[in-house]
Amino acid sequence: MQYYLGVDIGSVSSNFVLLDSRRQLVKKVYLRTQGNPIQAIKAGFQIIKDSLGPDRDQIKGVGSTGSGRHLAAVLVGADVVKNEITAHAVAAASFHPQVRTILEIGGQDSKIIVLRDGIVNDFAMNTVCAAGTGSFLDQQAARLNIAIEQFGEIALQSRQPVRIAGRCGVFAESDMVHKQQMGYPLEDIVMGLCEALARNYLNNVANGKKIENEVVFQGGVAANAGLCKAFAKLLNTEIHVPTDYDVMGAIGSAILAAEKMEHSNKNTCFKGDSFILEGEFKTSSIECNGCPNQCEVVCIKRNKQALAFWGDRCKKWEASVKKQYEIKAEQKSAALV
């Protein structure tokens, strides 16, 4: 059996999926990034490796996405590196071919994707306010002294949601505290917050976008049944939540990797167990003074050897790594001769 690995590294969660050659999900891993994406990548891949056993050599393609996609591509060896918009659209269309609108809310960002005939036609992301994202809901659940896993269930118990200002996260939080002090039932406050956050999303992220059926809701926040109900109420339509809503970005990147490798004569760039798990990876940053741009350049090293640079506008540092590998390849060829 051949497998394809999808990696989605975000600011809050790091997700890994393994698809077989029939695009069936074999394994999925959902971890908290906890501010250390390198450790999250190594931990996630260790779980994938253990689940595969002796079949781990059958990974024939790797895709990476998310805000840390370039870092993941260097550590794991990705054949395809795509942004979250593309990855989520591909995954949603694979499960719901008739999808026209994707509502996606993750740990610190939210986006809307509009598709026409299975192709991304338009999209938008939150640019200023993070109200309604996973990290914001975590904070409010802690303030209300309830587990985030129970947030949606409690919201569904509401009979009369309170009206909470959802214009921004600060106003929503202060209004919620005020309603607590006035003695409103907890379930009504929670459902009121869900409706406020749904209104905030539709008025800001989805502003100016034509939302048409079929509507798919994905991302970690899709686990919140209260928010799903709020979207269904405000849009007056059914909201579809995929079974693997929390790892859709990783699924999309794995599908893209499979499509590329099945139509390519090249071998995968996947670097294997020893490179990923046994190496000591470190990142550092420098401010380049080579020109007035003064780019902040990030470098990732494995066992003190530079693997990649990014952040430089002129690509001078990035090109230096490529040149380094070209020189080594020439030296190796000369030694063989």
C-alpha positions in Angstrom: 0.0 0.0 0.0 1.2 3.5 -0.8 0.6 6.4 1.5 0.5 10.2 1.3 1.3 12.4 4.3 -0.4 15.7 4.9 1.0 18.2 7.4 -0.8 21.4 8.5 1.2 23.5 11.0 -0.8 26.3 12.5 -0.2 28.8 15.4 -2.4 26.8 17.8 -2.6 23.2 16.4 -0.4 21.0 14.3 -2.3 18.3 12.3 -1.0 15.2 10.4 -3.0 12.8 8.2 -2.1 9.7 6.3 -4.1 8.8 3.2 -3.8 5.6 1.2 -3.8 5.4 -2.6 -7.6 5.4 -2.6 -7.6 8.8 -0.7 -9.0 7.0 2.4 -7.9 8.4 5.8 -5.7 5.8 7.5 -4.5 7.9 10.5 -4.9 11.4 11.8 -3.1 13.3 14.5 -4.2 16.6 16.2 -1.7 18.2 18.5 -1.3 21.6 20.1 1.6 23.5 18.7 2.3 25.2 22.0 4.6 27.8 20.5 7.1 25.1 19.3 6.3 24.0 15.8 9.6 22.0 15.4 8.8 19.8 18.4 5.2 19.5 17.3 6.3 18.2 13.9 8.6 15.7 15.4 6.0 14.5 17.9 3.3 14.2 15.2 5.6 12.3 12.8 6.6 9.9 15.6 2.9 9.0 16.1 2.5 8.6 12.3 5.6 6.4 12.2 4.5 4.2 15.0 1.1 3.7 13.4 2.6 2.6 10.1 5.2 0.1 11.5 7.2 -1.6 8.8 5.1 0.1 6.1 6.5 3.6 6.8 8.9 3.2 3.8 5.8 3.4 1.6 5.2 7.1 2.0 5.2 8.2 -1.6 4.3 11.9 -1.2 4.1 14.7 1.3 2.2 17.9 1.3 2.4 20.8 3.8 0.2 23.8 4.5 -0.6 26.2 7.3 1.3 29.2 8.6 4.3 26.9 9.3 4.2 25.2 6.0 7.6 26.2 4.9 9.2 25.1 8.1 7.4 21.7 7.8 8.5 21.4 4.2 12.1 21.7 5.3 11.9 19.3 8.2 9.8 16.6 6.6 10.6 17.1 2.9 7.4 18.2 1.1 6.6 17.6 -2.5 3.8 20.2 -2.4 3.6 23.4 -0.3 0.3 25.2 -0.6 -1.5 27.9 1.4 -4.5 27.1 3.6 -7.1 28.4 1.2 -6.1 25.9 -1.5 -5.7 23.0 1.0 -9.1 23.6 2.7 -10.9 24.0 -0.6 -9.5 20.7 -2.0 -10.4 18.8 1.1 -13.9 20.2 1.3 -14.6 19.5 -2.4 -13.4 15.9 -2.0 -16.0 15.2 0.7 -18.8 17.5 -0.5 -18.5 17.9 -4.4 -21.4 20.4 -4.4 -19.8 22.7 -1.9 -20.1 26.4 -2.8 -19.1 28.1 0.5 -16.6 27.1 3.1 -16.6 28.7 6.6 -13.3 27.9 8.2 -12.3 29.0 11.7 -9.1 27.9 13.3 -7.0 28.7 16.4 -6.2 32.3 15.5 -7.6 33.0 12.1 -10.9 32.6 10.2 -11.6 32.6 6.5 -14.4 32.2 4.0 -13.8 30.4 0.7 -16.2 30.7 -2.2 -16.0 28.0 -4.9 -17.5 27.7 -8.4 -17.4 24.4 -10.1 -14.9 23.1 -7.6 -12.5 26.0 -8.1 -11.7 28.8 -5.6 -13.5 31.9 -7.0 -13.1 34.2 -4.0 -11.9 34.2 -0.4 -11.3 36.5 2.6 -9.5 36.2 6.0 -9.8 38.0 9.2 -7.2 40.8 9.3 -7.8 42.7 12.6 -10.2 41.0 15.0 -9.6 37.5 16.3 -13.0 37.2 18.0 -14.6 33.8 17.4 -11.3 32.0 16.8 -10.3 29.0 18.8 -7.9 30.9 21.1 -10.6 33.4 21.9 -13.2 30.7 22.7 -10.6 29.0 25.0 -10.2 32.2 26.9 -13.9 32.7 27.3 -14.5 29.1 28.4 -11.8 29.5 31.1 -13.5 32.8 32.2 -16.8 30.9 32.5 -15.1 28.0 34.3 -16.3 25.4 31.8 -14.3 23.0 29.6 -14.0 24.1 26.0 -15.2 20.6 25.0 -18.5 21.3 26.8 -19.0 24.8 25.3 -21.3 23.7 22.4 -23.3 21.3 24.5 -24.1 23.9 27.1 -25.0 26.4 24.3 -27.6 24.0 22.9 -29.4 23.9 26.3 -30.3 27.6 25.9 -34.0 28.6 25.5 -33.4 32.4 25.3 -29.9 33.5 24.2 -28.9 36.8 25.6 -27.9 39.6 23.2 -24.1 40.1 23.4 -22.2 42.7 21.4 -20.1 40.9 18.8 -18.5 43.9 17.1 -15.1 42.9 18.5 -13.5 40.5 21.0 -13.1 43.2 23.7 -16.7 44.3 23.6 -18.0 40.7 23.5 -16.0 39.8 26.5 -17.0 42.8 28.6 -20.7 42.4 27.6 -20.5 38.7 28.6 -19.1 39.6 32.0 -21.9 42.2 32.4 -24.5 39.6 31.7 -22.9 37.2 34.2 -23.1 39.9 36.9 -26.8 40.5 36.1 -27.5 36.8 36.8 -28.5 35.5 33.3 -28.4 31.6 33.0 -25.0 30.2 31.9 -26.4 28.4 28.9 -28.1 31.6 27.6 -24.9 33.6 27.9 -22.9 30.9 26.1 -25.4 30.6 23.3 -25.6 34.4 23.1 -21.8 34.5 22.7 -22.0 31.9 19.9 -24.5 34.0 18.0 -22.5 37.2 18.6 -19.4 35.5 17.2 -21.3 34.2 14.2 -22.6 37.7 13.5 -19.1 39.1 13.8 -17.8 36.5 11.3 -20.6 37.3 8.8 -20.3 41.0 9.1 -16.5 41.1 8.9 -14.8 38.1 7.3 -17.8 37.3 5.0 -18.7 40.9 4.3 -19.6 41.3 0.6 -19.4 37.6 -0.1 -22.4 35.8 -1.5 -23.0 32.7 0.6 -24.6 29.9 -1.3 -25.5 26.3 -0.6 -23.9 23.9 0.0 -22.2 25.4 3.1 -19.4 23.5 4.8 -18.0 24.5 8.2 -14.6 23.2 9.1 -11.6 24.0 11.3 -11.2 23.2 15.0 -14.0 25.6 16.0 -16.5 23.5 14.0 -16.6 21.2 17.0 -18.7 23.9 18.7 -22.3 22.8 18.1 -23.5 26.1 19.5 -21.7 28.1 16.8 -22.9 25.6 14.1 -26.5 26.3 15.3 -25.9 30.0 15.3 -24.6 30.0 11.6 -27.6 27.8 10.6 -30.0 30.3 12.2 -28.4 33.4 10.8 -27.9 32.0 7.3 -31.2 30.1 7.3 -29.6 27.0 5.8 -28.1 23.7 6.7 -24.5 23.7 7.8 -22.4 20.6 6.9 -19.6 19.7 9.2 -17.2 17.0 7.8 -16.3 14.0 10.0 -12.7 15.1 10.1 -13.4 18.8 10.3 -10.3 19.5 12.5 -7.7 18.2 10.0 -9.2 19.3 6.7 -6.1 21.4 5.8 -3.8 18.4 6.3 -6.2 16.2 4.2 -6.2 18.8 1.4 -2.4 18.9 1.4 -2.1 15.1 1.3 -4.6 15.0 -1.6 -2.5 17.6 -3.5 0.7 15.6 -2.9 -1.0 12.4 -4.1 -2.2 14.1 -7.3 1.3 15.5 -8.0 3.2 12.3 -7.4 0.8 10.1 -9.3 1.4 12.2 -12.4 5.2 12.5 -11.9 8.1 10.4 -12.7 10.1 11.8 -9.8 10.7 10.3 -6.4 9.3 11.9 -3.3 11.2 14.6 -1.4 10.2 12.9 1.9 13.4 12.8 4.1 12.6 9.8 6.2 12.6 8.8 9.9 16.2 9.3 10.8 16.4 12.9 9.3 13.2 14.0 11.0 13.5 12.3 14.4 17.2 12.0 15.0 18.4 15.4 13.9 18.7 18.4 16.3 16.8 21.3 14.7 17.2 24.9 15.7 16.0 28.2 14.3 17.6 31.6 14.6 17.0 35.1 13.1 19.2 37.8 11.9 18.7 41.3 10.5 20.4 41.5 7.1 22.2 44.8 6.5 23.0 44.2 2.9 20.6 46.8 1.7 18.1 49.4 3.0 15.3 46.7 3.3 17.0 45.3 6.5 15.1 42.1 6.1 14.6 39.9 9.2 15.9 36.6 8.0 15.0 33.2 9.7 17.4 30.3 9.4 16.7 26.7 10.3 19.6 24.4 11.0 19.9 20.6 11.5 22.9 19.6 13.5 24.4 23.1 12.9 24.0 22.8 9.1 21.8 25.4 7.5 18.9 23.9 5.7 16.9 26.9 4.7 16.6 30.7 5.0 13.4 32.7 4.5 12.3 36.3 5.0 14.8 37.9 2.6 13.2 39.8 -0.2 16.1 39.5 -2.6 16.5 35.8 -1.9 20.2 36.2 -1.3 20.3 34.0 1.8 17.9 31.5 0.3 20.2 31.2 -2.8 23.2 30.6 -0.6 21.7 27.3 0.7 21.0 26.2 -2.9 24.5 27.0 -3.9 25.9 25.1 -1.0 24.0 21.9 -2.1 25.1 22.4 -5.7 28.8 22.6 -4.6 28.4 19.4 -2.5 26.7 17.6 -5.4 29.6 18.6 -7.7 32.2 17.4 -5.1 30.3 14.1 -4.8 30.2 13.6 -8.5 33.9 14.4 -8.8 34.8 11.9 -6.1 32.8 9.1 -7.9 34.8 9.8 -11.1 
